[in-house]
Amino acid sequence: MLENNAAQTERKNPFFEPYNTPHDTVPFNRIEIGDYEEAFLEGIRRDDEEIEKLVNDPETPTFENTIVRVDNENGENYYDLLSRVSTVFSCMLSAETCDELDALAQKMSPILTKHANDVKLNKRLFERIKYVYENHRELTAEEQMLLDNCYDGFVRSGALLDDEGKERLRNLTEEASLLSLQFSQNLLKENKAFTLHITDEAQLDGLPETAREAAALAAKVPFAKLHHANLWTIALHPSANFLLWKHPNTQGQPYSTHPYPVLRQLL
């Protein structure tokens, strides 16, 4: 009996079951950092499963069974797991990241990029899409746009390249994905590290009292921060405005964690 109760109360990954929340909003309070990697890997597996079923479909490719195919055999939203967890993870990286999430992003980036390449460079999958593109029934304007976007997306992602070109593209995209992630993380660290200490009250001319109080609070409370971009909309003293522009653009973290070297590699 105790074992049965334990099994019933065993925690489940929130991404693997319906959210059951108002308007199907993401239950952030139930998500743990370890849930992301598990959901990412399962989402990739489901993607591969769905594509394998599609390319092995014996029916002649059509708009319905290839471009807008819906497979609810395993339940609604079963095959959109990767999209859902990717969206939530991206939002968390932008809004409330931490060292653990940053490390997980570094780990998952090459895995997700490889998967994206595997999909876009899947020869059998593209052959079905190309067949529909060249032999489709009469489509509505919306359907035609959807088909064009799907076909063009594969072409722009390298579907028409030869094997050597595809391999080179894989290497470039995997490198670029890591550099893009590194740039974002370094830029965030740079913004967090930036401070401007003003001791001359004359430099605050034109700054409303509410903004002064907010800046004073940000200087005293570790977790409070007044973004410098907000101050540019206020008529600050020219010298203070210059400092707000100069410091975040020219000074900050050591070279190894500064975003600009990474940007140069990307370009």
Backbone torsions as a table, in degrees:
resi	resn	phi	psi	omega
1	MET	NA	-43.4	-180.0
2	LEU	-63.8	-39.5	179.3
3	GLU	-64.6	-38.5	179.0
4	ASN	-65.0	-41.5	178.8
5	ASN	-64.1	-40.2	180.0
6	ALA	-64.4	-39.0	-179.8
7	ALA	-66.2	-37.2	-179.2
8	GLN	-69.1	-31.8	-177.5
9	THR	-95.5	4.6	179.8
10	GLU	-61.3	133.2	-176.0
11	ARG	-69.0	139.3	177.4
12	LYS	-112.8	149.4	175.7
13	ASN	-63.9	122.8	-176.4
14	PRO	-58.7	-25.2	-179.8
15	PHE	-74.6	-15.9	-175.2
16	PHE	-91.7	1.5	-178.5
17	GLU	-143.0	162.4	179.2
18	PRO	-57.4	142.5	-178.5
19	TYR	-66.9	-35.4	-177.1
20	ASN	52.7	47.6	178.5
21	THR	-122.7	160.3	177.2
22	PRO	-56.5	128.3	179.6
23	HIS	60.5	19.0	178.5
24	ASP	59.4	34.4	178.7
25	THR	-71.6	155.7	-176.2
26	VAL	-69.2	128.3	179.5
27	PRO	-82.7	72.8	-175.8
28	PHE	-56.0	-32.6	-177.7
29	ASN	-67.3	-17.1	-178.9
30	ARG	-101.2	-6.7	-175.1
31	ILE	-92.2	129.5	175.4
32	GLU	-108.0	158.5	-176.2
33	ILE	-57.7	-38.4	-179.5
34	GLY	-64.9	-18.7	-179.1
35	ASP	-69.3	-29.8	-174.1
36	TYR	-64.2	-52.1	-176.9
37	GLU	-61.7	-43.4	178.8
38	GLU	-59.4	-43.2	-179.4
39	ALA	-70.0	-38.0	177.1
40	PHE	-58.7	-50.5	-176.1
41	LEU	-66.2	-39.4	177.4
42	GLU	-68.5	-37.3	178.0
43	GLY	-62.9	-40.7	176.5
44	ILE	-63.0	-42.4	179.7
45	ARG	-62.2	-41.9	179.6
46	ARG	-66.9	-39.1	176.1
47	ASP	-57.8	-48.1	-179.9
48	ASP	-61.2	-38.9	179.4
49	GLU	-64.5	-44.1	-179.3
50	GLU	-64.8	-42.1	-179.6
51	ILE	-66.8	-38.9	179.4
52	GLU	-63.0	-39.8	177.4
53	LYS	-65.8	-37.9	-178.7
54	LEU	-67.7	-48.8	-176.1
55	VAL	-70.8	-19.7	179.1
56	ASN	-96.5	6.0	177.6
57	ASP	-66.8	119.9	-177.2
58	PRO	-72.7	-14.6	-179.5
59	GLU	-69.4	149.6	175.4
60	THR	-60.8	133.1	-178.9
61	PRO	-58.5	131.7	176.2
62	THR	-132.9	170.7	177.2
63	PHE	-59.8	-40.3	-175.9
64	GLU	-71.5	-42.5	-174.1
65	ASN	-93.7	4.2	179.9
66	THR	-128.0	-51.7	-174.4
67	ILE	-82.8	-44.1	-177.9
68	VAL	-114.1	27.8	-179.2
69	ARG	-58.8	132.8	176.6
70	VAL	-122.3	122.9	-178.1
71	ASP	-119.6	104.4	179.4
72	ASN	-108.5	21.6	-178.0
73	GLU	-57.4	-37.1	-179.1
74	ASN	-101.0	15.0	179.1
75	GLY	109.6	153.8	179.9
76	GLU	-65.3	141.3	179.1
77	ASN	69.1	9.7	-179.5
78	TYR	-63.4	-41.3	-174.7
79	TYR	-92.7	6.0	176.0
80	ASP	-106.1	18.5	-178.7
81	LEU	-58.0	-47.3	-177.0
82	LEU	-61.3	-41.0	178.8
83	SER	-63.5	-42.3	-177.5
84	ARG	-66.5	-47.7	-177.2
85	VAL	-69.6	-33.6	178.8
86	SER	-64.1	-41.3	179.8
87	THR	-63.8	-46.7	-179.2
88	VAL	-65.0	-43.9	-178.7
89	PHE	-63.2	-41.2	178.7
90	SER	-62.6	-42.0	178.6
91	CYS	-63.4	-41.4	180.0
92	MET	-66.8	-38.6	177.9
93	LEU	-62.5	-35.2	-177.8
94	SER	-80.9	-36.6	-170.4
95	ALA	-101.4	-32.7	-172.9
96	GLU	-152.5	57.2	-176.9
97	THR	-78.9	170.9	177.5
98	CYS	-153.9	175.1	-178.2
99	ASP	-59.9	-37.3	-178.8
100	GLU	-67.2	-41.3	178.3
101	LEU	-67.8	-39.4	177.8
102	ASP	-61.2	-43.1	179.6
103	ALA	-64.8	-39.8	179.0
104	LEU	-66.5	-38.1	177.8
105	ALA	-61.9	-41.9	177.4
106	GLN	-62.4	-37.1	-178.8
107	LYS	-72.0	-42.3	-173.6
108	MET	-82.9	-22.8	-175.2
109	SER	-53.8	-52.8	179.1
110	PRO	-65.7	-31.1	179.2
111	ILE	-67.5	-45.1	-179.5
112	LEU	-69.6	-36.7	177.9
113	THR	-66.2	-41.7	177.1
114	LYS	-60.5	-42.7	179.7
115	HIS	-63.6	-43.6	179.1
116	ALA	-60.9	-41.1	176.9
117	ASN	-65.5	-40.3	179.1
118	ASP	-59.6	-35.2	179.5
119	VAL	-74.1	-53.5	-174.7
120	LYS	-68.3	-25.8	-179.0
121	LEU	-102.7	13.3	177.8
122	ASN	-72.9	109.5	-173.4
123	LYS	-62.2	-44.0	-177.5
124	ARG	-67.3	-37.6	178.4
125	LEU	-66.0	-44.5	-179.5
126	PHE	-65.9	-33.6	178.8
127	GLU	-61.6	-38.8	177.4
128	ARG	-65.9	-45.4	-179.1
129	ILE	-63.8	-41.9	180.0
130	LYS	-64.6	-39.1	178.7
131	TYR	-60.9	-45.2	178.9
132	VAL	-63.9	-40.2	-179.5
133	TYR	-60.6	-33.8	-176.1
134	GLU	-98.3	-12.1	-173.8
135	ASN	-137.3	31.7	-175.0
136	HIS	-81.6	160.3	172.9
137	ARG	-70.9	178.6	176.3
138	GLU	-67.5	127.6	-174.8
139	LEU	-112.4	154.2	171.2
140	THR	-72.3	167.9	179.6
141	ALA	-59.8	-39.7	-179.3
142	GLU	-67.6	-42.7	178.8
143	GLU	-64.6	-40.0	179.5
144	GLN	-62.9	-41.4	178.3
145	MET	-64.1	-41.5	178.9
146	LEU	-61.6	-44.1	179.2
147	LEU	-65.0	-44.5	179.6
148	ASP	-61.0	-44.3	-179.2
149	ASN	-64.2	-39.0	179.2
150	CYS	-65.0	-50.1	-179.3
151	TYR	-62.9	-48.8	-179.1
152	ASP	-62.3	-35.0	179.1
153	GLY	-62.1	-40.9	178.0
154	PHE	-69.4	-42.3	179.9
155	VAL	-62.4	-45.9	-179.0
156	ARG	-69.0	-17.5	177.8
157	SER	-94.3	7.7	171.9
158	GLY	103.9	10.9	-174.7
159	ALA	-62.8	-25.6	-178.1
160	LEU	-94.5	0.1	179.5
161	LEU	-72.4	157.3	172.6
162	ASP	-77.7	176.5	-174.5
163	ASP	-60.1	-40.1	179.7
164	GLU	-65.4	-41.8	179.0
165	GLY	-65.6	-38.6	178.8
166	LYS	-64.7	-40.0	-179.9
167	GLU	-66.6	-40.4	177.4
168	ARG	-64.9	-40.7	178.2
169	LEU	-62.5	-41.6	177.9
170	ARG	-57.1	-47.7	-178.2
171	ASN	-62.6	-42.2	-178.6
172	LEU	-66.8	-43.9	-177.6
173	THR	-69.0	-36.1	178.1
174	GLU	-67.2	-40.0	176.9
175	GLU	-66.7	-43.4	-178.3
176	ALA	-65.5	-36.1	-179.3
177	SER	-65.1	-40.9	178.1
178	LEU	-68.0	-40.5	179.4
179	LEU	-67.0	-39.7	178.7
180	SER	-62.8	-42.2	178.3
181	LEU	-65.1	-43.4	179.1
182	GLN	-62.1	-40.3	178.2
183	PHE	-60.9	-46.9	-179.3
184	SER	-61.6	-43.0	-178.9
185	GLN	-68.1	-40.9	178.5
186	ASN	-66.4	-38.9	179.2
187	LEU	-64.4	-39.3	178.4
188	LEU	-64.8	-43.6	177.4
189	LYS	-62.2	-38.4	179.2
190	GLU	-62.9	-45.4	179.5
191	ASN	-65.2	-39.0	179.8
192	LYS	-67.0	-33.5	-176.0
193	ALA	-80.3	-17.1	-174.8
194	PHE	-71.0	130.9	172.9
195	THR	-138.3	151.3	175.7
196	LEU	-130.4	113.5	-177.5
197	HIS	-98.0	111.0	-179.9
198	ILE	-104.9	122.2	179.1
199	THR	-109.0	-17.1	179.5
200	ASP	-94.6	110.0	-176.0
201	GLU	-63.3	-21.9	179.0
202	ALA	-62.7	-26.3	179.2
203	GLN	-72.6	-8.3	179.4
204	LEU	-96.1	7.5	178.3
205	ASP	-56.7	129.4	179.8
206	GLY	93.5	-9.1	-179.7
207	LEU	-87.0	121.9	179.7
208	PRO	-59.6	155.8	-178.5
209	GLU	-61.5	-35.6	179.6
210	THR	-63.3	-39.2	179.1
211	ALA	-69.8	-35.4	177.2
212	ARG	-63.8	-42.7	180.0
213	GLU	-64.7	-39.8	179.3
214	ALA	-64.6	-41.8	179.1
215	ALA	-65.6	-39.5	178.3
216	ALA	-64.4	-39.7	177.7
217	LEU	-64.5	-42.6	180.0
218	ALA	-62.3	-29.8	179.8
219	ALA	-75.1	-24.0	-175.1
220	LYS	-98.6	-33.7	-174.0
221	VAL	-100.8	124.0	-175.1
222	PRO	-56.4	-38.4	-173.7
223	PHE	-91.3	-2.2	179.7
224	ALA	-94.4	140.0	-179.4
225	LYS	-149.7	129.3	176.3
226	LEU	-99.3	115.6	-175.8
227	HIS	-68.2	133.4	-176.4
228	HIS	-63.1	-26.4	-179.1
229	ALA	-64.0	-29.6	179.5
230	ASN	-65.6	-28.5	-176.4
231	LEU	-79.3	-19.9	-179.1
232	TRP	-67.8	-20.2	179.8
233	THR	-82.0	-2.5	-178.2
234	ILE	-110.4	147.2	-176.5
235	ALA	-75.6	74.7	176.7
236	LEU	-75.8	164.1	172.8
237	HIS	-59.3	139.5	-177.0
238	PRO	-52.2	-37.7	-178.8
239	SER	-65.9	-37.0	178.9
240	ALA	-70.5	-40.0	177.4
241	ASN	-61.6	-38.5	179.2
242	PHE	-63.5	-42.9	179.8
243	LEU	-64.6	-39.5	178.7
244	LEU	-62.3	-35.0	178.0
245	TRP	-76.7	-43.5	-171.2
246	LYS	-68.7	-50.0	-170.1
247	HIS	-63.0	-50.8	-179.2
248	PRO	-69.5	-15.8	-178.7
249	ASN	-97.2	-15.4	-175.1
250	THR	-130.4	-15.4	-175.4
251	GLN	-132.4	163.4	176.8
252	GLY	149.4	-128.8	-172.3
253	GLN	-67.8	160.5	174.1
254	PRO	-57.0	160.3	-175.0
255	TYR	-55.2	-36.5	-175.2
256	SER	-66.1	-25.1	-179.2
257	THR	-115.4	7.1	179.0
258	HIS	-76.6	143.3	-177.0
259	PRO	-72.1	-24.6	-172.0
260	TYR	-66.7	-40.8	175.9
261	PRO	-58.4	-36.9	178.8
262	VAL	-67.8	-39.2	178.9
263	LEU	-62.0	-38.9	178.6
264	ARG	-63.5	-37.0	177.6
265	GLN	-66.6	-37.9	179.2
266	LEU	-64.9	-39.0	-178.1
267	LEU	-78.7	NA	NA
